[in-house]
Amino acid sequence: MRHFHRSLLCIPKKVRSGATAITILLAAAPLPGYGQAWKDSLQTGLEAAYPISKRAMFSPDRITRQGAVLVIRKDGVTADLSTDLRYSVTKVHDGQVGEEGGAVSAIFSKDKSRSFKTGERVYVIDIRIGDRDVMLLLLSVDMFDFTDKGETKQTRYKAALKFEFGEGYLPTAPVADVRHAIDAVVASEADVAAASTKTIALGQTRTQVEEILGKPERIVDLGAKVMYVYKDMKVTFVDGKVTDVQ
């Protein structure tokens, strides 16, 4: 069994109050042969696919410019109060969702956090490109009740979703491939709606099924018989053609 532990990431670009925040700086040496250009290109491509929403500087629940609205497709994305300076980081590696580990998790208590549920909608409020990861900062579209000192208030929740990739992958990765990894966890309302109306039929090839459902979470290869395992579906192929769907 895999165990994930919570760590916290401080990602404010500027702290404009007297509050003290602890910032985690993760630095890595640049890959030889690659400069900043690939990061700029990937940033531009992803921001075109997921337009950034802006919120008021001193009123984090107020959206001043609405961008893309995405839909959570997998459970396990940890979210914090919109007013919290820190983020609980949820990592995604090979399609698996879990919280990031680290010593900081032992310092801070995040008892006010919640988990986004499948189907909940979020704005993208920032995109960060690392040497081996892409991080989306998300803010809930809906407001939720939050009780503090006996008083119930309405608030949005925010999350940091970090997609991890292999060493040397991102500098040459097509934007479409990076989007494919992201869309498996959080995707546009239009893409989610389109995916729900697509049909898997007997006789379709593995390529056709992947075009409809994307890459499977697991592949069971028994020679002539192959099974694609998705979160809510198992597709069986015999000699490369669909013979059963469960």
N, C-alpha and C positions, 0 to 999 in steps of 0.2 A: 504494500500500500504506500502511495506517495503522500507525504505530509508537507503542507505548506504553512509557513509562518508569516505573520504580518510584519511588514516594515513600513516606514514612513518616509516620504520624500517631500522636502520643502522645495516648492517650485515657484515662489513668487518672484517676478522679475524685479520688483521694487517693493520694499516694505515702507509704507508711508506713515506708520504710527509708531508709538513708543514701544510697542511689543517687541520682544526678542524672539527670533526664530532661529532654529538650528538648521543649517543648510547642508545637505549631503552633496558633495561634488564628486561625480564619477568621471575620472579622466582616463583616457586611453590614447596610446600613441597612434597617429594616423597610419593607415596602411601604406606601405611603400608603393610608389607609382601612382597614387591617387591624391588629388588635392581636394579642395572644398567644392569644386564644381559639381560633383555628383550629388552632394548633399543639397546644394541649391536647386539642382534639377529635380531631385526627388521631392523636395519641399514644395516646389511649384506645382508638380504633377498631383501631389496629394491634396494640396489646398484647392486645386481646381476640382478635384473629385469630391472633396468634403469642405465646402466653403465655411470659413471661420465665423462664428457668432461672437459679437462683442457685448460686454456687459458694463454697467456703470461702475466707475472706479470706487465710489464710496457706498454703493448699494449693489452688492454682488448678485442679488436675486433679480435685478432689473436688466432685461435684455435691450440694448440700444441698437443693435443691428442683428437681425436674424439670418443665419446661414443655413447649412444643411441640418436636417432633422434625421437622425439615425435611429435604428431600432436594435435593442439588445437581443441577441440571438442565443446566447449561452448564459446560464446562471454562474454565479461566483465572482461577479465584478463588485469589489468593495467600494462603497461610496461614503464620503464624509460630508458634514455640513458645509454649505457653500461659503460660510464665513470663516471656516477653518483655514489657517495659513498652510497647514500641512496636508499632504495627500497620502492615503494608503495606496500602494502600488500593486496593481493586479497584473501579473505577467501572463503572457501567452507564448507557449513554446510547442511547436509541432501540433498546433490546434488544441492543446490542453491548457485549461485556465486554472490558475492558482495564485495565491498571494506570495509576494517576494519575501524571502527570509532576510535576517540581518539583526545586528545587535541593537539597532534603534527600537525594534519592536519591544524590547525588554524595558525601555525607558518610558515610552509614552503609552497611556491607556486610551483606547479608541472606542469607549463604550457607547459613544453617540453615533457610531457608524451604522450603516445598513448595507444590504446587498441589492444591487439592481436585479430586477426579475426579468425573465424572458418576456419580450413584448413591450417593455417600458421604452419610452422615447427620450433621446438625449440630443443636446447640441454639442458640436465640437468647438471648444473655446481656444484650443491651441494644438499645434502639431510640433513635436520635437524630433529631430533626426540625430541618432547617435551612430557610432561606428558599426555597431552590430544590432541596433534596435531602432524601432519607430515607436514613439509614445504619443498617444492621443489623450488630451485632457478633455473630459466630458462634463456636461452640466445637465441635470434633468430638465426636461421640458415641463413636467408637472411639479406642483408644489405638494409637500407632504406635511402632515402634522408633526410637530416636535414639541415635547414638553420639557421645560426648563424651570426648575425651582417652583413647580406647581402651576406654571403658566404655559398654556398651549399656544404655539405660534405656527405659522406656515413658513416653510423654507424649501429651497431647492437643495439637491445634493450633487456633489461633484466627485469625479473619479479620475484616476490616472491609469491608463491601460497601455502596458508596454509589450510590444510584439518583438520577440527575440528571434534573431536569425543567425545562421552559421557564420563563422569568420570568413571575410572576403566575399560574402554574398551580395550585400547591399550595393557596393559601388558599381556593379554591372547589372543589377536586377532591373528588369522592366517595371515601370510603375504598375502595369496591369497585374503582374505577379504579386507585388506587395499588397495591392488592393485586394487580391483574392484571399490572402491570409487574413487581412483585416475584416473583410466582409463575412468571413465565417463566424465572427464573434459579434460584430456590430455593422449593420448595413443600412442603406437608404430605405425609406418606406417603399419606394417604387420597386427596388430590387427584391425586398422581402415579399411584397405582394405578387410580383412576377414569379418568384420561385415557388410560391404556394399553389400556383395554377398550372405549373408544368406537370406533365404526365410521364411516368415510366411505363413502357409497354414491353410485352414479350417480343423477343427478337432484336431489341436494340443492342448496339455494341457498347463496349466499355467506354469508348470515346464519347458516344452520344449521351450516356448516363452522366459522365463527368461534366459535360457541357450543361446539363440540366441541374444536377445536384452539387457540382463541385467535387473536389477531391474527397475521398472517404476518410473517416477518422482511422480506420484500420482496414487492411486487406488480408484476407485469409486465402492463401494460395495452395490449392490441393491438386495442382496439375491442370487437368482439363476442366476441373471445377474451381471457380474463384468466387469468393464472397466479398462484397463491398459492405462495410459496416458504417452506417451513419448514426447520428444521435437517436433518430426516431425511425430508422428504417434499415433493413438488410436486403441487399440485392444480390441474387445468385446468378452467375453466368456459367454456362457449359459450352465449351468450345468457342468462347468469346461472345456469346449471345445471352441475353436475359432469358432465364427460364423460370424464375420465381422472385416475388417481392413480398417481404413480410414487414 
